[in-house]
Amino acid sequence: MASEFVLGMYPEANACLQSNRKSELDGIDATASKKIPLQQGYPPCKMVDRVSEIMKEACQKRLTEEAKTGSNLLHYGFRMGDPLFRAQLAKFLTDQYGYDVRKERLLATCGATSGLYHLCTMFFSPGDLVFAEEPSYYLALEMMEKDIKRKIIHVPLDTKGILPEELESTVKQFYPKEGFVPSKERLYWSMVYLISCFQNPTGACLSEDRCKAVVAIARKYHLLVVSDDLYGPLHWSFDTYGRTPSHAPKPLKYFDREEDEGFFGNVVSNNSFSKIMAPGLRIGWMEGPPVVLAKFACSAYFVSAGDFNHFTSGLLGTALESGAITNHIVETRRQYKEKIVAMQQVFEEKLKGVIKYSLPEGGFFVWIQLPTNMNCDDLMALCQKKYNVTFACGNKFTKNPGSLSNFIRISFSHLEKDTFIEGVKELSDAILELKATNDSQ
Ligand SMILES: Cc1ncc(COP(=O)(O)O)c(C=O)c1O
């Protein structure tokens, strides 16, 4: 078959093959547009530089120790992951979340995208349903729908996360009349994908009541809930004296308690070091119930290859042990909070009563409702023409066409404070100009 014919099957093929930049695939070529890119959900360059120093030290230390003991991270790994990584990660998570995270429940991955992909393909098949928040992280939706042919069914959320009553009524519409009985071949009837802490794009956190309700629904309808929890440790809620950071909001997994009567194991916390350290590390982890972890541990994939990311997870084990990662996160939170406070001042001065948004207490994102009847595509067109700023259109975060065109998402993580605030001011001016035009029509 001629290669033109094969490539012709993918309209975007040539663009994807020729462009090697992630930002272009995000829909906006930030490098080419030279505008202030408020859409980019990446950590800041200076922080990634700091991670580089942490990794240099960890690599030096770990490989020197390995030379003395005769062990070698470059051999095939353990099925469930490097023991130091699992032990140090459990300690780190216990400190971050304030509950006892057990190392036996952790498995290294190559990041949250890898974790989600493998959970989908290990437990489900093409054509299966995935219940997902609306709005949600658009590339996870794309990956599940386009790459592995799942059918996305949206469920709405508000400032406290997904609405459990809506989740249950939506699930019921599809649940088999004859019920479902788990078997070795099929452990779960269907899957729920959500982001329980500092959601992408809304910044919402699932409240404790709703966490409990979602777990009860998952148990009742034999659902596997995969929660991307990448943003939890990036919170800046402080204790009553305003000095020491309190714990991060507990991830949904915490509420699927093994001591509960009727426990099966319905929630996986799918995590990553991409946001709290650096995405190029391609390292993450799952905190999962025994029934999920056993499926991986017994798979031929693991028997053949060992755990997903042996070398890097080993280095991360050493970096976690040194305390450098915790210090790095504390500094990151401080800088993010500064940017959010400055952003709030600009919005108060320029856009009071014009836009609606909830001030996030962590994560990377602010979800903004534009004035009534203002369309994000019109705003983008105006910015492309006249203002020095780009952002992410609400439309991207749903599979229901047009349902979120009154929203935009901006990210405060990547840009240095001054540039970020300049972008926020540009955006505010663009919103005011478009509002004046719309109002006069
Ligand atoms: C909710 C969510 N999941 C997954 C990812 C990607 O994570 P990773 O780099 O670990 O694959 C992102 C990145 O934006 C995200 O926001």
The ligand as an ORCA input file, in Angstrom:
! r2SCAN-3c Opt
* xyz 0 1
  C      -5.612     15.361     34.773
  C      -4.348     15.065     34.056
  N      -3.984     13.783     33.848
  C      -2.847     13.482     33.214
  C      -1.999     14.458     32.729
  C      -0.719     14.036     32.060
  O       0.097     13.448     33.036
  P       1.480     12.708     32.730
  O       2.444     13.748     32.267
  O       1.870     12.123     34.016
  O       1.229     11.678     31.708
  C      -2.345     15.799     32.892
  C      -1.509     16.872     32.331
  O      -1.946     17.967     32.053
  C      -3.536     16.107     33.582
  O      -3.918     17.369     33.805
*
